[in-house]
Amino acid sequence: MIYSVILAGGSGKRFWPVSKEEEPKQLLSLIGDKPLIVQTKERALSISSPDKIKVVTTSLLAEKIESLGFNRENIIIEPKGMNTLYAIALSAAKLMRMDKDALMLILPSDHWIAGREEFVSTIKKGIDWAKRGNLITYGIVPTRPETGYGYIEKGEEVGNNVLKVKRFTEKPNIKKATDYLKSNNFLWNSGIFLWKPEVILEEIKRHQPHLSKEIESLQKSPTDENIRLLYENGQPISIDYGVLERSKKVLIVISEFKWDDVGAWTSLERILPTTEGGNIEEGNIFSINSHDNIFYAEEGIIVAKGLSKMIVVHTDKTTLIIPKSDAQEVKEIIHFLPDEYK
């Protein structure tokens, strides 16, 4: 039985000022007319029954997620955000007690995926391998020299579009990313995973031995106290760095669907249609002689003349104006703002 576990604790700071701590991007309708987390749930329904779709998030977001149609009993609350390793460990421990034969499909809540049939067929290619005790990650064929994604180098092929992993790599500079693209030996790391709960927990204990005691206690009884101890005694770390880059059990499935992690304002250019002038124009926009911009008006109207390669975002009380080339820096800028604007 496949349980879909949607990770929804992120803050989406690169989409400020629309995305904020109390209402991050996964809860917003940035692409299409439904919030990203709802789109993720609808994809998951092609894999899992409604009662087997779980969401891991913090108490700050739980009520809003519930208001979007998620059942409260299917929402797993983290004491605080500690990156993906902890969210996965917590949900794995809970699933083990629900269903000893469970497989857990890990889905980020804020990604864009096109092609429902391709998505389902790709996920299914990993099922038998996951049942055998492997950790399955789904890789995306690169279409550009992207510096904002992690990459996975292909290893030996063991099945139809299923490969061993030669190595994981950190986000590369533009030269490395270009070389990766030309080599045809690398895939983007999508952050979508499939495995047995007990296998991932054993691998966490093996590769993060300082958490072994807390993980074992959580496996025996995922009480509030044991959850608290895990989160208090560890340091934030991703499942990629903490386990997958070290494990010998990882296989990668080459994905057939179109994908984007919707990581910054410039992501919209790869997904949404543009005007004749190459602009993304969402909301009430009036532009003159402006080309290759991203205009997003949540409230009011944006009037622009003679702009090129800029991001302009307007909300009820905040306006962001920044060159597209600095899109990744939005996350850093907000550290300098008063709390009322963050």
Buried (B, 14 or more C-beta within 10 A) or exposed (E): EBBBBBBBBBBBBBBBBBBBBEBBBBBBEBBEEBBBBBBBBEBBBEBBEEEBBBBBBBEBBBEBBBEBEBEEEBBBBBBEBBBBBBBBBBBBBBBBEEEEEBBBBBBBBBBBBEBEEBBBEBBEBBBEBBBEEBBBBBBBBBEEBBBBBBBBBBBEEEEEBBBBBBEBBEEBEEEBBBBBBEEEBBBBBBBBBBBBBBBBBBBBBBBBEEBBEBBEBBBEEBEEEBBEBBBEEBEEBBBBBBBBBBBEBBBBBBBBBBBBBBBBBBBBBEBBEBBEBEBBBBBBBEBEEBBBBBBBBBEEEBBBEEBBEBBBBBBEEBEBEBEBEBBBEBBEBBEEEEEEEB
